[in-house]
Amino acid sequence: MKVDFSKNNGLIPVIIQNSETQQVLMLGYMNEEALQKTQEENVVTFFSRSKNRLWTKGETSGNFLKVVSIKEDCDQDALLIQVIPNGPTCHNGTTSCFAIEPKIPFLNELENVIENRIANPSSISYVASLFQKGINKIAQKVGEEAVELVIEAKDDNKDLFIGEAADLLFHYLILLQAKNMKLNDIEQELMRRMKK
């Protein structure tokens, strides 16, 4: 990485982004020394313009930013650092210094709807009625939907295949709720396997 520190009095802008949610967390500045320290310690250190010194984010609050990746822009005069934040990033106690909260991915939103229908059952809710039949019936439904998807995979009807794939995924999410698990649990396991 060849970063151009010759502009802006030796400082470059640095965008901090959550590596998992892709949410932009903050903007800071680095000089060469701050970048070197960040690379050596894998924790984000800025150059504080107001304090006129190096400043490791979290040195007072404990909300450090663990570095996942560092990338320079096309002109090599700005950085994007993806991090895993240890607590809120903003000094106001919010996740981000920007007011925009990340959009919940659709599957997580659907997971929340399923959880709500289980917690607040109604007589017209398919989810609630299936959940009340117990784990064996839910698991059986997942098995049935999996078989139907395999059958459709052997044909060339895209619409039927998509419909069966959606049915399987929907029932799988209900099964996760029945097992007291979240999509995030499965994501974490898949991420762990990717590192092997």
C-alpha positions in Angstrom: 0.0 0.0 0.0 1.4 3.4 -1.1 -0.5 6.2 0.6 0.0 9.7 -0.5 0.4 11.9 2.6 1.7 14.9 0.6 -1.7 16.6 0.5 -3.6 18.3 3.4 -0.6 18.9 5.6 0.3 15.2 5.9 -3.2 14.0 6.9 -5.5 11.8 5.0 -9.2 11.2 5.6 -10.1 7.7 6.8 -13.6 6.3 6.6 -14.4 3.7 9.2 -16.9 1.0 8.2 -18.4 -2.0 10.2 -17.1 -5.1 8.4 -20.2 -7.1 9.1 -23.1 -4.6 8.6 -21.2 -2.4 6.1 -22.5 0.6 8.1 -20.3 3.7 7.9 -19.3 4.5 11.5 -17.2 7.6 11.4 -14.6 9.7 9.6 -11.2 10.5 11.1 -7.7 11.5 9.9 -4.4 9.8 9.9 -0.8 10.8 9.4 1.9 8.3 8.6 2.6 7.5 12.2 -1.1 6.8 13.0 -1.4 4.5 10.0 1.8 2.6 11.0 0.5 2.2 14.6 -2.9 1.0 13.3 -1.2 -1.6 11.1 1.1 -2.8 13.8 -1.6 -3.0 16.6 -4.7 -3.9 14.4 -6.6 -1.2 16.4 -7.5 2.1 14.7 -5.4 5.1 15.8 -6.1 8.5 14.3 -4.2 11.8 14.4 -6.4 14.1 16.5 -6.4 17.6 15.0 -7.9 19.1 18.1 -5.4 17.4 20.5 -2.5 17.6 18.0 -1.4 14.1 18.8 -2.0 10.4 18.0 -5.3 9.2 19.4 -6.4 5.5 19.6 -10.1 5.3 19.3 -11.4 3.8 22.5 -8.4 4.8 24.7 -10.8 6.5 27.1 -14.2 4.7 26.5 -12.8 1.2 25.8 -14.8 1.2 22.5 -11.8 0.1 20.3 -12.1 -0.5 16.6 -10.4 -3.8 15.7 -9.1 -3.7 12.1 -10.3 -6.2 9.6 -9.0 -4.6 6.4 -7.4 -1.4 5.2 -7.8 -0.2 1.6 -6.7 3.0 -0.1 -8.8 4.8 -2.7 -7.9 5.1 -6.4 -5.8 8.3 -5.8 -4.1 6.8 -2.7 -5.0 9.8 -0.6 -7.9 8.4 1.5 -8.5 5.1 3.3 -11.4 2.8 4.0 -10.9 0.7 7.1 -13.3 -2.0 7.9 -13.5 -2.8 11.6 -15.2 -4.8 14.3 -16.3 -2.2 16.8 -16.2 -2.9 20.5 -19.2 -1.0 21.5 -20.7 2.3 20.2 -18.4 4.3 17.9 -19.8 7.8 18.4 -19.0 9.8 21.6 -22.7 10.3 21.9 -23.2 6.6 22.6 -24.6 5.7 19.2 -23.5 3.0 16.8 -22.4 5.5 14.2 -21.5 9.2 14.1 -24.0 9.4 11.2 -27.7 9.5 12.0 -28.6 6.8 9.5 -29.1 3.3 11.0 -28.4 0.3 8.8 -31.3 -1.2 6.9 -32.2 -4.6 8.4 -31.5 -7.3 5.7 -34.7 -8.9 4.5 -34.1 -12.4 6.1 -33.5 -10.8 9.5 -36.7 -8.8 9.1 -38.6 -12.0 8.2 -37.0 -13.7 11.2 -38.3 -10.9 13.4 -41.8 -11.3 11.9 -41.8 -15.0 12.6 -40.6 -14.4 16.1 -43.4 -11.9 16.7 -46.0 -14.3 15.4 -44.8 -17.0 17.7 -44.7 -14.6 20.7 -48.1 -13.1 19.9 -50.1 -16.0 18.4 -53.4 -15.4 16.6 -55.9 -18.0 15.2 -55.2 -16.9 11.6 -51.4 -17.1 11.8 -49.9 -20.1 10.0 -46.6 -19.6 11.8 -48.3 -19.7 15.2 -50.4 -22.8 14.4 -47.4 -24.7 13.1 -45.3 -23.7 16.1 -48.0 -24.9 18.5 -47.8 -28.4 16.9 -44.3 -28.8 18.2 -40.8 -29.5 17.0 -41.6 -32.8 15.4 -44.2 -31.3 13.1 -41.9 -28.3 12.3 -39.0 -30.6 11.4 -41.3 -32.8 9.3 -42.4 -29.7 7.4 -38.8 -28.7 6.7 -38.1 -32.3 5.4 -41.2 -32.2 3.2 -40.2 -28.8 1.7 -36.6 -30.0 1.2 -37.9 -33.1 -0.8 -40.2 -30.8 -2.9 -37.3 -28.5 -3.7 -35.1 -31.5 -4.8 -37.9 -32.7 -7.0 -38.3 -29.2 -8.6 -34.5 -29.0 -9.1 -34.7 -31.9 -11.5 -37.1 -30.0 -13.8 -36.7 -26.7 -15.7 -39.6 -24.7 -14.2 -37.8 -21.7 -12.6 -41.0 -20.4 -10.9 -41.8 -23.7 -9.2 -38.2 -24.0 -8.1 -38.1 -20.5 -6.6 -41.5 -21.2 -4.9 -40.2 -24.4 -3.3 -36.9 -22.7 -2.3 -38.9 -20.0 -0.6 -41.0 -22.5 1.2 -38.0 -24.4 2.5 -36.2 -21.2 3.7 -39.4 -20.0 5.4 -39.9 -23.3 7.3 -36.2 -23.4 8.1 -36.5 -20.0 9.8 -39.5 -21.4 11.9 -37.3 -24.4 12.8 -34.5 -22.1 14.0 -37.0 -20.3 16.3 -38.2 -23.6 17.6 -34.6 -24.5 18.5 -34.1 -21.1 20.1 -31.6 -20.0 17.5 -31.1 -17.1 15.1 -29.8 -16.8 11.6 -26.8 -15.0 13.1 -25.8 -18.3 14.9 -25.7 -20.1 11.5 -23.8 -17.2 9.9 -21.2 -17.3 12.7 -20.7 -21.0 12.1 -20.3 -20.5 8.3 -17.8 -17.7 8.9 -15.8 -19.9 11.2 -15.7 -22.6 8.5 -14.5 -20.1 5.9 -11.5 -19.3 8.0 -10.3 -23.0 7.9 
